[in-house]
Structure formats: structure tokens, C-alpha cells
Amino acid sequence: IDRFYLPLHVTAAQPLHDVMQQRAIGVVYRPATERASHYFRASLTSQFDAVFHVDETSAVIPLDEEQQFRRHETPETYPFGV
């Protein structure tokens, strides 16, 4: 199925009630502490009401097409911002 909507309070979502490992987004990658610092225990059904799955997407188009995207140089202190 390339796209679907699954409300998480229905019987079909029952297996998703289990607490599992969920990977955090936006963490600084440190291989030595990956399991402890990048994952946490969570239940999908306790966090969300539904899941939408779309197999293929495309880039968004800006609402203000006159404003041009400007590429900036990455700061030397990235990703720490110090």
C-alpha cells in the first residue's frame, strides 16, 4: 500500500500499543552513547491519534515565489553554536 491513514484507537492498531524504542530527531551523533542518548521508550498510540503514511512525496513550493532562497555558509561552530 503506497498510502494509508490509520486511526490509532481502532483494533487494527492494537500491536502499536506496545512500548518500543523510538529514535530521537536532531541529536548530535555520538556512536559511543547512541543507544542511551538517541533512543527513548515510547508508545505510538499514547503519543498520537492517527498515522498517515505516504510512500512518495515532493518538495514544497514557497508561497512567496519572489523571495529567493539564499544559501548561507555553514558556521565554523556548527552544530554546537558556540
C-alpha positions in Angstrom: 0.0 0.0 0.0 1.6 3.3 -1.1 -0.5 5.5 1.2 -2.9 5.0 4.1 -4.5 6.5 7.2 -4.6 4.5 10.4 -6.5 5.9 13.4 -4.7 4.5 16.4 -7.8 3.8 18.6 -9.1 1.0 16.3 -8.5 -2.7 16.7 -6.1 -2.8 13.7 -3.7 -0.6 15.6 -3.6 -2.9 18.7 0.0 -4.0 18.1 1.2 -0.4 18.2 0.1 -0.1 21.8 3.4 -1.8 22.9 6.2 0.4 24.3 9.1 0.3 21.9 12.4 2.1 21.2 11.8 5.4 19.3 14.7 7.3 17.7 15.0 11.0 18.6 15.4 13.5 15.8 18.0 16.2 15.8 20.5 14.7 18.2 24.3 15.1 17.8 25.5 11.7 16.7 27.9 10.1 19.2 28.4 6.4 18.4 29.7 5.5 21.9 26.4 6.6 23.5 24.0 6.1 20.7 21.5 3.7 22.4 21.3 5.8 25.6 21.3 9.2 24.0 19.4 8.8 20.7 16.6 6.5 21.7 13.8 6.6 24.3 10.9 4.2 25.2 7.5 5.3 23.8 4.1 4.0 22.7 2.9 5.3 19.4 -0.8 5.2 20.4 -0.1 7.2 23.6 1.6 10.0 21.6 -0.6 10.3 18.5 -4.3 9.9 17.4 -3.5 8.6 13.9 -0.8 7.8 11.4 -0.6 8.9 7.8 1.8 7.1 5.6 2.7 8.5 2.1 5.2 6.5 0.2 6.3 9.2 -2.2 6.4 13.0 -1.6 7.8 16.0 -3.4 9.4 19.3 -2.3 7.2 22.2 -1.2 6.8 25.3 -3.3 7.2 28.6 -1.5 4.1 30.7 -1.1 6.2 33.9 -1.8 7.9 33.0 -5.1 9.6 36.4 -5.3 11.7 35.8 -2.3 14.7 33.7 -3.5 16.4 31.1 -1.4 19.8 32.3 -0.3 22.4 29.7 0.6 24.5 30.7 3.7 27.8 29.4 4.6 27.8 26.8 7.5 29.2 28.4 10.7 32.5 27.0 11.9 30.9 26.2 15.2 28.1 24.0 13.7 26.4 22.1 15.2 27.2 23.4 18.6 26.6 27.2 18.0 29.4 28.1 20.4 
